[in-house]
Structure formats: structure tokens, C-alpha cells
């Protein structure tokens, strides 16, 4: 607990970390209290007020059905995090477990899991999501599972590389000589040393999951309308942009604001957890961590 506290203090001591933490904390607060702070029911239709400009009654105006844009954006925050967090954590858990087994056990299991991961990695995340959602249908659960499926190969490859680089360390050999079994070595010795770089990727994948989910919904294959999803709001806003651009302002600002906060927090955590990756981009950092031996 003291190590975690020191890490948080070091992150907050950096401007990027403190700004990112403030944005993420505010985002979580909005998501939790959405029904309390939203001024209107996000599904309440008022055709007499459709495409209303911003006012004291409707700070971001209304959409084509007279629904309050601000209320829909606020409720969209909860929906975005409800999908992004489970998707990333599921991908992390599955990739960590399979990568640990592949890297430590090796042999046929390693080859099969590597081929599976490389097959999924050959498809861009959005294209893979479009194909799978076309088959399984639109829902919050299906969108979450599809995003998790598109992200888990990265964790599998990273966990496999970390396991390969760690299993030949002297302390692992000493454990084997003392009669420790595979399970004890993998979960008591390899796993704790693999978690920090993997948690860095988790922190930086949350904004990616939010953008993927919004992109799928915008294309009509994510969360279906009339859910107040940011991608749905963007889709409806672009359809009616010639009449009013105000329905686009809220979701665009929300996506930029939230993804910036998580990105700043993730990059600060990355720089503290592994100074060798400081200043590098997300993809470059991933590549170096996978190549580390």
C-alpha cells in the first residue's frame, strides 16, 4: 500500500499527472452521479424545442427530437465508461493469463496462442469490430466483448514476451531447483514482475476503447439508438448538421476531454513505472516493451 501511495504522490507531483488525475476524477464523478446532475431526462422528447440554441434552460441546446444535449452527454459518460472499463480489464485478464502460459510453458501451446494473437492483430480494431458486431448484433454487452476481443492480443503478446524474458532469471531457476511447481512459479514469481508494464498499457488503452466504442456507434454498429452514447450523438448530429451544429459540440468536447485525461494519466504512470519509455508514444512504448528481453 505504501508503494502505491508513493506512486500516486509521484504522479500528482507532475503537471501532466495532476491534470490527468483531475480530469479522470471529474469524469468518474459525472458517470456515477449522472442521474442526479443531468438537468433533464436524456430520453425526454419535446418536439416544440427541437434544434433549440444554447440557453439558460438548455446549455448545449437540443437535438432533432428536442432532447437536452447536455443531459445526453452526461449520461453518455456513464455509458462510455461502462463499456471501456470492462472491455479493457477483460482483455487484460485474458491476455495476461494466456500470455503467461504461452511464455512459460512454450511448445505447442505457445505456437498456437501466438498464431491466434497474430491473426487478430492483422485486422484493425474498428474493422474487426464492424465484422463481429454485424454477426452478433448491437448491444452494450456485445460491444464490450468485441472491443475486449480486439485488444486482448496485445496483452497476450506483451505478457508472453515478459514471461519469456523472466523465466530464465536466476531466482526462477533457484525456485525450480527447490521443487517449486509451474503454478507457483508463474503466479507467485513471474506474475508480480509482469504487472507494472501491463498496467501501463491498461491505463493507455482506456481512451482507445472509448474512441473505438464511439466510432462503432457512429457507424451504426455499436450501442443502438436511442441510447445517449457519444457515438450515437455524433451520428445524429452529423445527419442534421446543416440545420444545427450544436448537437455535435457536446459529444466532441466530451471525447476530447476524457481521452486527454486518461492519456495524460497513462503517460505519467508509464514514465514513472518504466523511465526507459519516458516521452515515447503509445505504440512505440508497446513495441519496446514487447521486444524487451
Residue frames relative to the residue before (quaternion, step in Angstrom):
aa qw qx qy qz dx dy dz
X 1.0000 0.0000 0.0000 0.0000 0.00 0.00 0.00
X 0.6393 0.5247 -0.3293 0.4556 3.58 1.03 -0.77
X 0.6328 0.5227 -0.3338 0.4635 3.60 1.04 -0.72
X 0.6381 0.5140 -0.3198 0.4758 3.59 1.01 -0.80
X 0.6475 0.5194 -0.3164 0.4592 3.56 0.98 -0.85
X 0.6534 0.5100 -0.3122 0.4642 3.58 0.98 -0.82
X 0.6307 0.5295 -0.3306 0.4610 3.56 1.04 -0.78
X 0.6530 0.5054 -0.3110 0.4706 3.60 0.95 -0.88
X 0.6510 0.5136 -0.3198 0.4584 3.60 0.93 -0.86
X 0.6610 0.5007 -0.3057 0.4679 3.59 0.96 -0.85
X 0.6408 0.5125 -0.3268 0.4690 3.59 1.04 -0.70
X 0.6900 0.4762 -0.2837 0.4655 3.57 0.93 -0.88
X 0.5960 0.5787 -0.3603 0.4244 3.59 1.19 -0.43
X 0.6633 0.4647 -0.2953 0.5069 3.58 1.25 -0.35
X 0.5640 -0.6268 0.4061 0.3523 3.62 -0.90 0.83
X 0.6646 0.4988 -0.3140 0.4592 3.59 0.88 -0.90
X 0.6625 0.5145 -0.3023 0.4528 3.56 0.99 -0.83
X 0.6741 0.4865 -0.3024 0.4663 3.59 0.92 -0.85
X 0.6466 0.5010 -0.3244 0.4751 3.61 1.00 -0.78
X 0.6587 0.5104 -0.3036 0.4619 3.56 0.94 -0.91
X 0.6466 0.5158 -0.3195 0.4624 3.57 0.96 -0.85
X 0.6544 0.5146 -0.3188 0.4531 3.59 0.93 -0.86
X 0.6651 0.4983 -0.3072 0.4636 3.59 0.94 -0.87
X 0.6674 0.4918 -0.3039 0.4694 3.58 0.92 -0.90
X 0.6461 0.5143 -0.3250 0.4609 3.60 0.93 -0.83
X 0.6567 0.4965 -0.3101 0.4755 3.59 0.97 -0.83
X 0.6338 0.5325 -0.3267 0.4561 3.58 1.02 -0.80
X 0.6658 0.4935 -0.3004 0.4721 3.58 0.91 -0.89
X 0.6354 0.5282 -0.3256 0.4596 3.58 1.03 -0.80
X 0.6503 0.5060 -0.3108 0.4738 3.58 0.96 -0.86
X 0.6573 0.5190 -0.3144 0.4470 3.59 0.95 -0.88
X 0.6883 0.4836 -0.2832 0.4606 3.58 0.93 -0.88
X 0.7859 0.3281 -0.1581 0.4996 3.59 0.92 -0.88
X 0.2447 0.8242 -0.4897 0.1450 3.62 1.23 0.25
X 0.6942 0.4632 -0.3184 0.4496 3.67 0.76 -0.83
X 0.6767 0.5039 -0.2936 0.4493 3.58 1.15 -0.55
X 0.7708 0.3787 -0.1989 0.4720 3.59 0.93 -0.84
X 0.5398 0.6044 -0.4190 0.4095 3.62 1.18 -0.33
X 0.4305 -0.7397 0.4483 0.2581 3.63 -0.67 1.00
X 0.7997 0.1549 -0.0749 0.5752 3.61 1.13 -0.55
X 0.5938 -0.5003 0.4776 0.4112 3.51 -1.36 0.16
X 0.4354 -0.7350 0.4447 0.2692 3.64 -0.61 1.05
X 0.7075 0.4364 -0.2629 0.4897 3.60 1.20 -0.37
X 0.4705 0.6956 -0.4357 0.3239 3.60 1.28 -0.05
X 0.2148 -0.7946 0.5615 0.0852 3.56 -0.65 1.17
X 0.0479 0.7682 -0.6360 0.0553 3.57 -1.02 0.92
X 0.2261 -0.8344 0.4885 0.1186 3.56 0.21 1.30
X 0.6021 0.5706 -0.3646 0.4231 3.59 1.11 -0.53
X 0.7403 0.3856 -0.2160 0.5065 3.61 1.20 -0.46
X 0.3272 0.7784 -0.4942 0.2067 3.62 1.19 0.22
X 0.8499 0.0920 -0.1385 0.5000 3.51 -1.12 0.96
X 0.2538 0.7707 -0.5407 0.2219 3.57 1.03 0.75
X 0.4713 -0.6625 0.5066 0.2867 3.56 -1.08 0.75
X 0.6682 -0.4893 0.3542 0.4343 3.62 -1.19 0.34
X 0.0732 0.7742 -0.6214 0.0956 3.53 -1.05 0.90
X 0.7024 -0.4277 0.3312 0.4627 3.57 -1.28 -0.09
X 0.6609 0.4948 -0.3061 0.4741 3.58 1.13 -0.58
X 0.7877 0.0995 -0.0253 0.6074 3.58 1.05 -0.80
X 0.2938 -0.8229 0.4603 0.1567 3.55 0.03 1.34
X 0.7744 0.2557 -0.1549 0.5577 3.60 1.08 -0.64
X 0.5996 -0.5768 0.3568 0.4249 3.57 1.19 0.36
X 0.4477 -0.6624 0.5237 0.2940 3.55 -1.31 -0.30
X 0.4952 -0.6668 0.4751 0.2904 3.57 -1.28 0.35
X 0.7841 -0.3617 0.2346 0.4464 3.57 -1.29 -0.27
X 0.7114 0.3819 -0.2573 0.5310 3.58 1.27 -0.18
X 0.5779 -0.6135 0.3627 0.3978 3.56 1.26 0.23
X 0.4450 0.6881 -0.4634 0.3373 3.60 1.22 0.25
X 0.5322 -0.6490 0.4471 0.3092 3.56 -1.06 0.80
X 0.4220 -0.7393 0.4691 0.2354 3.59 -0.61 1.16
X 0.6474 0.5291 -0.3270 0.4405 3.58 0.93 -0.85
X 0.6586 0.5070 -0.3141 0.4587 3.59 0.91 -0.86
X 0.6621 0.4995 -0.3087 0.4658 3.58 0.99 -0.78
X 0.6347 0.5121 -0.3314 0.4744 3.59 1.05 -0.69
X 0.6447 0.5231 -0.3229 0.4544 3.59 0.96 -0.85
X 0.6875 0.4480 -0.2833 0.4963 3.59 0.89 -0.86
X 0.5932 0.5709 -0.3590 0.4397 3.58 1.15 -0.51
X 0.5652 0.5903 -0.3795 0.4337 3.59 1.17 -0.54
X 0.6557 0.4980 -0.3058 0.4781 3.58 0.93 -0.90
X 0.6720 0.5036 -0.3037 0.4501 3.59 0.90 -0.88
X 0.6431 0.5317 -0.3233 0.4463 3.59 0.98 -0.83
X 0.7072 0.4406 -0.2646 0.4855 3.58 0.89 -0.91
X 0.5904 0.5723 -0.3619 0.4392 3.59 1.12 -0.61
X 0.6997 0.4193 -0.2586 0.5174 3.57 1.13 -0.60
X 0.6959 0.5139 -0.2952 0.4055 3.60 0.79 -1.01
X 0.6878 0.4982 -0.3020 0.4329 3.60 0.80 -0.95
X 0.6961 0.4429 -0.3036 0.4765 3.65 0.73 -0.89
X 0.6310 0.5435 -0.3462 0.4321 3.60 0.99 -0.77
X 0.7029 0.4562 -0.2746 0.4716 3.59 0.81 -0.97
X 0.6727 0.4918 -0.3078 0.4591 3.60 0.91 -0.85
X 0.6303 0.5147 -0.3360 0.4743 3.61 1.05 -0.69
X 0.6510 0.5023 -0.3131 0.4752 3.58 0.96 -0.85
X 0.6340 0.5352 -0.3176 0.4589 3.58 1.03 -0.82
X 0.6910 0.4832 -0.2889 0.4534 3.59 0.81 -1.00
X 0.6865 0.4725 -0.2925 0.4690 3.60 0.86 -0.92
X 0.6824 0.4910 -0.2939 0.4548 3.58 0.90 -0.91
X 0.6336 0.5335 -0.3275 0.4545 3.58 1.02 -0.79
X 0.6898 0.4853 -0.2887 0.4531 3.58 0.82 -0.98
X 0.7078 0.4527 -0.2686 0.4711 3.58 0.81 -0.99
X 0.6555 0.5107 -0.3129 0.4600 3.58 1.00 -0.77
X 0.6226 0.5364 -0.3310 0.4637 3.56 1.07 -0.75
X 0.6669 0.4858 -0.2951 0.4819 3.57 0.94 -0.90
X 0.6663 0.5117 -0.3092 0.4456 3.59 0.88 -0.93
X 0.7154 0.4700 -0.2645 0.4443 3.57 0.86 -0.95
X 0.7350 0.4167 -0.2493 0.4733 3.59 0.97 -0.75
X 0.7115 0.4373 -0.2664 0.4812 3.60 0.89 -0.88
X 0.1786 -0.8238 0.5176 0.1464 3.60 0.96 -0.87
X 0.6330 0.5793 -0.3757 0.3501 3.54 -1.20 -0.56
X 0.8339 -0.1742 0.1495 0.5020 3.53 -1.14 -0.72
X 0.6174 0.5497 -0.3473 0.4427 3.59 0.99 -0.79
X 0.6529 0.5165 -0.3069 0.4614 3.57 0.94 -0.89
X 0.6780 0.4975 -0.2987 0.4511 3.58 0.86 -0.93
X 0.6613 0.5066 -0.3123 0.4567 3.60 0.92 -0.88
X 0.6933 0.4693 -0.2869 0.4656 3.60 0.83 -0.96
X 0.6291 0.5307 -0.3387 0.4560 3.60 1.04 -0.68
X 0.6443 0.5100 -0.3186 0.4725 3.58 1.00 -0.81
X 0.6391 0.5214 -0.3244 0.4631 3.59 0.99 -0.82
X 0.6667 0.4975 -0.3033 0.4648 3.58 0.91 -0.92
X 0.6724 0.4939 -0.3040 0.4599 3.59 0.90 -0.88
X 0.6089 0.5508 -0.3524 0.4490 3.60 1.08 -0.64
X 0.6818 0.4654 -0.2874 0.4858 3.58 0.92 -0.89
X 0.6599 0.5235 -0.3107 0.4405 3.59 1.02 -0.78
X 0.5908 0.5918 -0.3665 0.4080 3.58 1.17 -0.39
X 0.6866 0.4223 -0.2727 0.5252 3.58 1.29 -0.27
X 0.4687 -0.6365 0.5205 0.3230 3.63 -0.94 0.76
X 0.6292 -0.5920 0.3532 0.3591 3.56 -1.04 0.81
X 0.6861 0.4838 -0.2973 0.4549 3.59 0.87 -0.91
X 0.6454 0.5143 -0.3224 0.4637 3.60 0.99 -0.83
X 0.6482 0.5011 -0.3160 0.4785 3.58 0.98 -0.84
X 0.6509 0.5192 -0.3145 0.4559 3.57 0.98 -0.81
X 0.6391 0.5245 -0.3242 0.4597 3.58 0.97 -0.82
X 0.6730 0.5016 -0.3049 0.4501 3.56 0.90 -0.92
X 0.7041 0.4713 -0.2779 0.4526 3.59 0.84 -0.95
X 0.6757 0.4869 -0.3068 0.4607 3.60 0.93 -0.83
X 0.5774 0.5604 -0.3797 0.4564 3.58 1.16 -0.48
X 0.6929 0.4743 -0.2675 0.4727 3.57 1.08 -0.74
X 0.7948 0.3483 -0.1702 0.4670 3.59 0.79 -1.01
X 0.5299 -0.6482 0.4067 0.3656 3.59 1.20 -0.31
X 0.5536 -0.6385 0.4475 0.2926 3.55 -1.31 0.41
X 0.3290 0.6936 -0.6048 0.2118 3.54 -1.00 0.94
X 0.6482 -0.5026 0.3868 0.4216 3.56 -1.26 0.27
X 0.6654 0.5080 -0.3068 0.4528 3.59 0.91 -0.91
X 0.6779 0.4889 -0.3018 0.4586 3.59 0.85 -0.92
X 0.6354 0.5204 -0.3317 0.4641 3.59 1.01 -0.76
X 0.6380 0.5251 -0.3195 0.4638 3.57 0.99 -0.83
X 0.6836 0.4883 -0.2883 0.4594 3.58 0.86 -0.95
X 0.6524 0.5187 -0.3174 0.4523 3.59 0.97 -0.83
X 0.6560 0.4878 -0.3163 0.4812 3.61 0.94 -0.81
X 0.6334 0.5197 -0.3324 0.4671 3.60 0.98 -0.80
X 0.6594 0.5136 -0.3057 0.4561 3.58 0.97 -0.85
X 0.6781 0.4882 -0.2986 0.4613 3.58 1.04 -0.69
X 0.7154 0.4495 -0.2515 0.4721 3.60 1.16 -0.54
X 0.6010 0.6325 -0.3735 0.3150 3.60 1.02 -0.71
X 0.5942 0.5722 -0.4065 0.3927 3.72 0.96 -0.51
X 0.5965 0.5583 -0.3686 0.4434 3.60 1.10 -0.60
X 0.6765 0.4736 -0.2929 0.4820 3.57 0.95 -0.84
X 0.6122 0.5480 -0.3510 0.4491 3.58 1.03 -0.71
X 0.6954 0.4660 -0.2839 0.4676 3.59 0.82 -0.96
X 0.6601 0.4981 -0.3163 0.4649 3.57 0.95 -0.80
X 0.6631 0.4925 -0.3081 0.4720 3.60 0.90 -0.89
X 0.6274 0.5332 -0.3349 0.4582 3.59 1.00 -0.78
X 0.6712 0.4979 -0.3018 0.4588 3.59 0.89 -0.90
X 0.6577 0.5001 -0.3113 0.4695 3.57 0.99 -0.80
X 0.6458 0.5109 -0.3214 0.4676 3.59 1.02 -0.79
X 0.6425 0.5251 -0.3225 0.4554 3.59 0.98 -0.80
X 0.7061 0.4671 -0.2690 0.4591 3.56 0.96 -0.85
X 0.7159 0.4588 -0.2479 0.4643 3.58 1.19 -0.51
X 0.6202 0.6103 -0.3571 0.3395 3.60 1.00 -0.71
X 0.7027 0.4380 -0.2723 0.4902 3.61 1.20 -0.36
X 0.3906 0.7170 -0.4879 0.3087 3.58 1.22 0.25
X 0.6417 -0.5669 0.3526 0.3777 3.62 -1.09 0.68
X 0.6723 0.4980 -0.3288 0.4381 3.61 0.89 -0.77
X 0.6083 0.5248 -0.3575 0.4763 3.61 1.14 -0.50
X 0.6407 0.5111 -0.3186 0.4763 3.57 0.99 -0.81
X 0.6320 0.5294 -0.3314 0.4587 3.57 1.03 -0.76
X 0.6363 0.5223 -0.3231 0.4668 3.59 1.01 -0.79
X 0.6446 0.5103 -0.3262 0.4666 3.58 0.98 -0.81
X 0.6652 0.5117 -0.3122 0.4451 3.58 0.93 -0.85
X 0.6729 0.4733 -0.2896 0.4892 3.57 1.21 -0.50
X 0.6081 -0.6113 0.3265 0.3871 3.56 1.30 0.13
X 0.3680 0.7347 -0.4991 0.2750 3.60 1.19 0.30
X 0.4173 -0.7191 0.5035 0.2348 3.58 -0.97 0.86
X 0.7140 -0.4539 0.3162 0.4292 3.54 -1.32 0.18
X 0.6551 0.5340 -0.3206 0.4277 3.56 0.91 -0.90
X 0.6657 0.5016 -0.3033 0.4617 3.57 0.91 -0.89
X 0.6685 0.4996 -0.3049 0.4589 3.56 0.92 -0.89
X 0.6884 0.4970 -0.2949 0.4384 3.58 0.85 -0.97
X 0.8061 0.3464 -0.1670 0.4498 3.57 0.71 -1.05
X 0.7270 0.4046 -0.2523 0.4940 3.60 1.15 -0.42
X 0.7832 0.3094 -0.1611 0.5147 3.60 1.14 -0.50
X 0.7164 0.4193 -0.2662 0.4899 3.61 0.82 -0.90
X 0.6718 0.5533 -0.3077 0.3844 3.56 0.78 -1.07
X 0.6772 0.4882 -0.3337 0.4379 3.68 0.73 -0.86
X 0.6849 0.4778 -0.2905 0.4671 3.60 1.04 -0.69
X 0.6594 0.5099 -0.3030 0.4619 3.58 1.22 -0.39
X 0.5720 0.6636 -0.3684 0.3111 3.58 1.11 -0.58
X 0.6523 0.5477 -0.3662 0.3748 3.69 0.73 -0.86
X 0.7143 0.4203 -0.3026 0.4707 3.68 0.68 -0.87
X 0.6296 0.5290 -0.3410 0.4555 3.59 1.09 -0.62
X 0.6482 0.5101 -0.3209 0.4655 3.59 1.01 -0.74
X 0.5674 0.5712 -0.3774 0.4575 3.57 1.18 -0.53
X 0.6725 0.4870 -0.2881 0.4771 3.56 0.93 -0.93
X 0.6015 0.5560 -0.3558 0.4500 3.59 1.05 -0.74
X 0.6747 0.5047 -0.2993 0.4477 3.58 0.84 -0.99
X 0.7327 0.4234 -0.2360 0.4778 3.58 1.01 -0.79
X 0.6302 0.5351 -0.3416 0.4470 3.59 1.24 -0.19
X 0.5138 0.6520 -0.4252 0.3607 3.61 1.16 -0.36
X 0.6798 0.4460 -0.3219 0.4852 3.67 0.82 -0.79
X 0.6043 0.5486 -0.3623 0.4502 3.60 1.08 -0.61
X 0.6535 0.5081 -0.3123 0.4662 3.58 0.97 -0.85
X 0.6259 0.5339 -0.3374 0.4576 3.59 1.03 -0.77
X 0.6816 0.4795 -0.2890 0.4711 3.58 0.92 -0.90
X 0.6346 0.5214 -0.3371 0.4602 3.61 0.97 -0.80
X 0.6633 0.5076 -0.3063 0.4566 3.57 0.91 -0.93
X 0.6653 0.4892 -0.3085 0.4721 3.59 0.93 -0.86
X 0.6392 0.5338 -0.3231 0.4495 3.57 1.04 -0.75
X 0.6529 0.5038 -0.3091 0.4737 3.56 0.99 -0.83
X 0.6659 0.4891 -0.3064 0.4728 3.58 0.95 -0.84
X 0.6230 0.5436 -0.3367 0.4506 3.58 1.04 -0.76
X 0.7009 0.4499 -0.2590 0.4891 3.58 1.06 -0.77
X 0.5726 -0.6425 0.3554 0.3647 3.57 1.29 0.03
X 0.6758 0.4821 -0.2978 0.4714 3.59 1.24 0.26
X 0.5570 0.5741 -0.4179 0.4307 3.58 1.17 0.40
X 0.7963 -0.1119 0.1441 0.5767 3.54 -0.82 -1.03
X 0.3797 -0.7587 0.4755 0.2326 3.63 -0.65 1.02
X 0.5547 -0.5631 0.4820 0.3781 3.60 -1.22 0.48
X 0.6193 -0.0856 -0.7648 -0.1560 1.59 -2.36 0.87
X 0.2290 0.7919 -0.5372 0.1786 3.62 1.14 0.49
X 0.4365 -0.7158 0.4769 0.2639 3.63 -0.93 0.84
X 0.1657 0.7938 -0.5570 0.1797 3.55 0.73 1.11
X 0.5727 -0.6185 0.4052 0.3540 3.59 -1.01 0.76
X 0.6458 0.5115 -0.3221 0.4665 3.59 1.02 -0.72
X 0.6279 0.5215 -0.3222 0.4795 3.57 1.06 -0.76
X 0.6480 0.5169 -0.3150 0.4622 3.58 0.97 -0.86
X 0.6485 0.5066 -0.3187 0.4703 3.59 0.99 -0.79
X 0.6388 0.5300 -0.3263 0.4523 3.57 0.97 -0.85
X 0.6888 0.4656 -0.2782 0.4811 3.56 0.85 -0.97
X 0.6444 0.5323 -0.3274 0.4407 3.59 1.03 -0.72
X 0.6708 0.4918 -0.3044 0.4641 3.59 0.97 -0.84
X 0.5968 0.5628 -0.3664 0.4391 3.58 1.07 -0.64
X 0.7946 0.2813 -0.1223 0.5239 3.56 1.01 -0.83
X 0.2906 0.8050 -0.4856 0.1784 3.60 1.22 0.35
X 0.6105 0.5618 -0.3617 0.4253 3.60 1.08 -0.57
X 0.6791 0.4636 -0.2862 0.4919 3.60 1.17 -0.53
X 0.7815 -0.1349 0.1260 0.5959 3.58 0.93 -0.96
X 0.2947 -0.7690 0.5460 0.1538 3.56 -0.94 0.92
X 0.4675 0.7192 -0.4272 0.2860 3.59 1.22 -0.21
X 0.6244 0.5395 -0.3731 0.4242 3.68 0.94 -0.59
X 0.6423 0.5242 -0.3303 0.4511 3.61 1.20 -0.36
X 0.5810 0.6387 -0.3727 0.3400 3.58 1.07 -0.70
X 0.6878 0.5186 -0.2923 0.4153 3.58 0.79 -1.02
X 0.7268 0.4218 -0.2751 0.4670 3.64 0.63 -0.99
X 0.6253 0.5316 -0.3511 0.4508 3.61 1.02 -0.70
X 0.6694 0.4860 -0.2962 0.4775 3.58 0.90 -0.91
X 0.6463 0.5280 -0.3254 0.4445 3.60 0.97 -0.82
X 0.6646 0.4978 -0.3099 0.4631 3.60 0.90 -0.91
X 0.6633 0.4966 -0.3107 0.4658 3.59 0.89 -0.90
X 0.6678 0.5231 -0.2942 0.4403 3.57 0.90 -0.97
X 0.7238 0.4480 -0.2551 0.4587 3.59 0.75 -1.06
X 0.6800 0.4784 -0.3091 0.4617 3.61 0.85 -0.87
X 0.6091 0.5375 -0.3541 0.4634 3.60 1.08 -0.63
X 0.6592 0.5182 -0.3135 0.4456 3.59 0.92 -0.87
X 0.6919 0.4600 -0.2854 0.4777 3.59 0.82 -0.94
X 0.6357 0.5307 -0.3339 0.4501 3.60 1.03 -0.72
X 0.6524 0.5016 -0.3130 0.4741 3.60 0.93 -0.86
X 0.6671 0.4933 -0.3041 0.4683 3.57 0.93 -0.87
X 0.6714 0.5023 -0.2999 0.4548 3.59 0.94 -0.87
X 0.6704 0.4904 -0.3088 0.4634 3.59 0.95 -0.83
X 0.6303 0.5142 -0.3392 0.4725 3.59 1.05 -0.68
X 0.6456 0.5085 -0.3152 0.4746 3.59 0.98 -0.82
X 0.6272 0.5366 -0.3293 0.4586 3.57 1.06 -0.78
X 0.6776 0.5026 -0.2978 0.4467 3.58 0.86 -0.96
X 0.6785 0.4707 -0.2894 0.4841 3.59 1.08 -0.70
X 0.6874 0.4918 -0.2883 0.4499 3.58 0.92 -0.91
X 0.7981 0.0050 0.0209 0.6022 3.60 1.02 -0.76
X 0.2601 -0.8134 0.5000 0.1437 3.62 0.03 1.29
X 0.5502 0.6230 -0.4004 0.3857 3.62 1.16 -0.45
X 0.7216 0.4286 -0.2355 0.4900 3.58 1.16 -0.60
X 0.3603 0.7604 -0.4813 0.2458 3.59 1.27 0.10
X 0.8288 0.2329 -0.1858 0.4736 3.54 -0.98 0.91
X 0.5981 0.5686 -0.3716 0.4253 3.58 1.22 -0.09
X 0.5593 -0.6089 0.4534 0.3329 3.53 -1.20 0.54
X 0.7162 -0.4679 0.3171 0.4094 3.52 -1.34 0.30
X 0.7119 0.4498 -0.2779 0.4622 3.59 0.78 -0.98
X 0.6426 0.5129 -0.3288 0.4646 3.60 1.01 -0.80
X 0.6451 0.5188 -0.3233 0.4584 3.57 0.96 -0.82
X 0.6362 0.5195 -0.3272 0.4673 3.57 0.96 -0.82
X 0.6598 0.5255 -0.3181 0.4329 3.55 0.90 -0.98
X 0.6854 0.4821 -0.2931 0.4605 3.58 0.87 -0.94
X 0.6503 0.5065 -0.3319 0.4587 3.58 0.99 -0.74
X 0.6520 0.4949 -0.3245 0.4740 3.59 1.04 -0.68
X 0.7015 0.4691 -0.2706 0.4632 3.58 1.08 -0.72
X 0.4945 0.6823 -0.4252 0.3305 3.57 1.24 -0.35
X 0.0635 -0.7972 0.6003 -0.0056 3.55 -0.87 0.95
